[in-house]
Amino acid sequence: MPQSDRIECTNGQWTDRRLVCKADCETWPILSDEHYFTKPWSQEELLARGASSHGFSITVACRHTGEEETVTCHDGQYTALQKTCAPSCEDLTLIPVGDLPVSSVYTVEPAEVLIGPSPHGTKAAIKCNTDEGVAEDTVTCLNGKWSPQTILCAVECPAIPSLLPPNAYELVAIRRPTTSLAQLEGQEEVARANGEADEEITSPRLLEELIHFDKHPHGTVARIRCAERHSHTVTASLEAKLTAQEIVCDQGAWTEVPMKCFRACGPLPPLRHSEMYSLRLTGHRPHNHTVDTSLMNAPFPHGTAVEYTCNKHARARPEPAEPGVARVACNSGNWQPFPPHIKCLRPCRNYTVQERYTIAHGGRHSHTHGGWGHGYWSGESLVLQCNAARGYHSTGHALHGTVECLDGLWSMPNPSLSCHRSCRPLSDVLDERRFAHQTIRILDDLPDNSVETESSTSCCTQTSNETGMDTLPRPPEHGSCVMVGCKDGYSPSVAPSQWHSSVPCAGGRVGVSSLCETVVCTDGHWSPRSFECRAMCPNPFNDTLAPGVTAADGEVVKGMHAHGETLKIACADGFSVAFGAPEQQIITCNDGRFDVVTLHCHKLCPPFDHTMEEHLSPSHPSTSSYIVSLSPDDDAPETHIDRRQMMQPDATGRLTRYFSHGAVRYVRCRDETKRRRHGAARAAHRVVCRDGKWSQIIIHCRRGCSSRSFPRLSPLAYNMTFAGRHQAHHNKRNPRRIPRRARTAT
């Protein structure tokens, strides 16, 4: 714009004016340095410059946001700032209501003010999320700060808290708005009459109902006190002891209880071995050495302390030794810590020395009682050694062992002291004619009670004699392990499967046994053996059995039979037992001898029809005059049984009995013959097989004469008598018939 202008009158008109004059702006208005700064001139430079001409411009910037704006001098006035340069407000923070989330108590519009910065001048509306009112508040962001919140939403509290310990507190009264009591029985009219005023409830019945309410309004007051009837102690000021205290519902949470009530303690619980302890109340001196008499006055207030020490008159020793005292205190009805942190160790009675031991050091001999001491403190010790006077010797590595009194009990000797007696020589225990033995090793780790076990055995597991010992110490020491077997010609009386244990005999050095058993010397006693050695039996068929006796089919005959082995015997071919006798016998080897043989085998007899010819003399008639049968009353001959081809019985042995010892044949004369000896003509003679021969036939059969061939003699001329009979035999049917006996005529 020009600084000057010229106008002319041309053709009756003036030319346009281009020069416009504007007023200057006065001194620069000072802006807050906290929020603004200018450029390119600072505010100090602008003040020093004074007035500014029309059109002068300056850049104004915000210190908080960095935003810029140009301010210009226009006809004596600076242009107004369009931007308000003030800090933004942080997230809107509402007054908390207990531990409840803000969103459950308040509603804020716009909600963005809760999650991000808000520019200067931002307004937010706050409402309560309650059913009882529509109160509202507005807050504004001013220069980076929100205006104060004037609305406070009241939040209900949960049920009145249960105070611990139980039964320590009593509820005296509850004060709350009357309108909140309408749901109580009988309080509807009171609530309508009093409106918003508070009312204090002291009725036990109503208090019991209020205690079970799930919610209480803000501002509810509950008055409590300690239950004196339960012997509780108040730990608070004197006023608290005399008056009830209050807890208040404040924005959804109950205030803390201003006092604590504790339960009193009963009598002290008994300790094990209580006679070892001395007790006293702190600050009291007991009148005796064990228990303060004031400890009998239960109950004891909270905080009461009792000291425990050990009763020296009972020789009790404290553990730990320092400080030697422990304290327990009554804490709300319980004695703590209990049991106390001290243990009174009991003394030990006089040590009972076993026969195998004797006291080497540490014993206190009492001349009055004739024993070792009157008792020992816990921790005292004795040194033991083997009692050589009774025949005990150390079989371990230690010659001495220490026993210690530990809380009334004596420990085992340490190091372990092994004292044992020696065993009798094996020659006194084993029959050296029958047994053979070999020493395997000497065991030094046998327990003292191993002699009581039935097993002798597992001391020997080797199969060679590399570590074996030829001889035992004399006498055999405790722990000696010996392999025992039977000598040649002897065998065990019990099968190895029934032994306590069996091991292979070492290299055949123990007799001829393939299996042996180990026996151990334990504290003067040999472990029991499972067997005895019995003599073996020779082959009985060599010279001891009678002829005709042989082994039954399938039996194995050995040169020597072990004790207990059995052998089944029977009759050989051509021999048999007596008719009806057992056909076999089982004999058992018993310490070198087989059982007595009761089986008698006899030769079989030949067929009787062949033998009969040998028995008859030349004067005898032919064998056809005889009848041979198996029964005395049987007339039918059974010569088919005595045929030669029937001599060998079949597999079932059905015919053996017809030829065996004792078999019987009955011989009688035929009808047409007569018997020579006395007796009836048809009486049968019994023939028996004896050791392969039939007995002698003593009857003689002769053919008789027919009565019809007897000559007719006149009784007038002849006298006739009958011979061969004791009495005349009259034939009733035919008187003329002459009997078969011999007749004589003169």
Stockholm file with secondary structure:
# STOCKHOLM 1.0

chainA/1-746         MPQSDRIECTNGQWTDRRLVCKADCETWPILSDEHYFTKPWSQEELLARGASSHGFSITVACRHTGEEETVTCHDGQYTALQKTCAPSCEDLTLIPVGDLPVSSVYTVEPAEVLIGPSPHGTKAAIKCNTDEGVAEDTVTCLNGKWSPQTILCAVECPAIPSLLPPNAYELVAIRRPTTSLAQLEGQEEVARANGEADEEITSPRLLEELIHFDKHPHGTVARIRCAERHSHTVTASLEAKLTAQEIVCDQGAWTEVPMKCFRACGPLPPLRHSEMYSLRLTGHRPHNHTVDTSLMNAPFPHGTAVEYTCNKHARARPEPAEPGVARVACNSGNWQPFPPHIKCLRPCRNYTVQERYTIAHGGRHSHTHGGWGHGYWSGESLVLQCNAARGYHSTGHALHGTVECLDGLWSMPNPSLSCHRSCRPLSDVLDERRFAHQTIRILDDLPDNSVETESSTSCCTQTSNETGMDTLPRPPEHGSCVMVGCKDGYSPSVAPSQWHSSVPCAGGRVGVSSLCETVVCTDGHWSPRSFECRAMCPNPFNDTLAPGVTAADGEVVKGMHAHGETLKIACADGFSVAFGAPEQQIITCNDGRFDVVTLHCHKLCPPFDHTMEEHLSPSHPSTSSYIVSLSPDDDAPETHIDRRQMMQPDATGRLTRYFSHGAVRYVRCRDETKRRRHGAARAAHRVVCRDGKWSQIIIHCRRGCSSRSFPRLSPLAYNMTFAGRHQAHHNKRNPRRIPRRARTAT
#=GR chainA/1-746 SS CCSCCCCCEETTEECCCCCCCCCCBCSCCCCCTTTEEEESSCHHHHHHHCCBCTTCEEEEEETTTCCEEEEEEETTEECCCCSCCCCCBCCCCCCCCTTSCGGGTEEEESGGGGTSCBCTTCEEEEEECCSSCCCEEEEEEETTEECCCCCCCCCCEESCCCCSSTTSEEEEEEEEEGGGGTTSTTCHHHHHHHTTCEEEECCHHHHHHHHTCSEECTTCEEEEEECGGGTEEECSCHHHHHSCEEEEEETTEECCCSCCEEECBCSCCCCTTGGGEEEEETTCCCSSSSBCGGGGSCCBCTTCEEEEEECGGGTCEEESCSSCCEEEEEETTEEESSSCSCEEECCBCCCCCCTTEEEEECCCEETTTTEECSCBCTTCEEEEEECGGGTCEECSSCSEEEEEEETTEECCCBSCCCEECCCCCHHHHSCTTTEEEEEEEECSCCCTTGGGSSCCCTTCCCSSCTTCBSSCCSSCCTTEEEEEEECTTEEESSCGGGSSCCEECSTTCSTTCSEEEEEEEETTEECCCSCCEEECEECTTTTTSCTTEEECTTCCCCSEECTTCEEEEEECTTEECCTTSCSEEEEEEETTEECCCCCCCEECCCCHHHHHHHHSCTTSCCGGGEEEESSTTCCSCCGGGGCGGGSSCCTTCTTGGGTSTTCEEEEEECTTEEESSSSCTTCCEEEEEETTEECCCCCCEEECCCGGGSCCCCTTTCCEEECSSSSCCCCSSCTTCCCSSCEEEC
#=GC SS_cons         CCSCCCCCEETTEECCCCCCCCCCBCSCCCCCTTTEEEESSCHHHHHHHCCBCTTCEEEEEETTTCCEEEEEEETTEECCCCSCCCCCBCCCCCCCCTTSCGGGTEEEESGGGGTSCBCTTCEEEEEECCSSCCCEEEEEEETTEECCCCCCCCCCEESCCCCSSTTSEEEEEEEEEGGGGTTSTTCHHHHHHHTTCEEEECCHHHHHHHHTCSEECTTCEEEEEECGGGTEEECSCHHHHHSCEEEEEETTEECCCSCCEEECBCSCCCCTTGGGEEEEETTCCCSSSSBCGGGGSCCBCTTCEEEEEECGGGTCEEESCSSCCEEEEEETTEEESSSCSCEEECCBCCCCCCTTEEEEECCCEETTTTEECSCBCTTCEEEEEECGGGTCEECSSCSEEEEEEETTEECCCBSCCCEECCCCCHHHHSCTTTEEEEEEEECSCCCTTGGGSSCCCTTCCCSSCTTCBSSCCSSCCTTEEEEEEECTTEEESSCGGGSSCCEECSTTCSTTCSEEEEEEEETTEECCCSCCEEECEECTTTTTSCTTEEECTTCCCCSEECTTCEEEEEECTTEECCTTSCSEEEEEEETTEECCCCCCCEECCCCHHHHHHHHSCTTSCCGGGEEEESSTTCCSCCGGGGCGGGSSCCTTCTTGGGTSTTCEEEEEECTTEEESSSSCTTCCEEEEEETTEECCCCCCEEECCCGGGSCCCCTTTCCEEECSSSSCCCCSSCTTCCCSSCEEEC
//
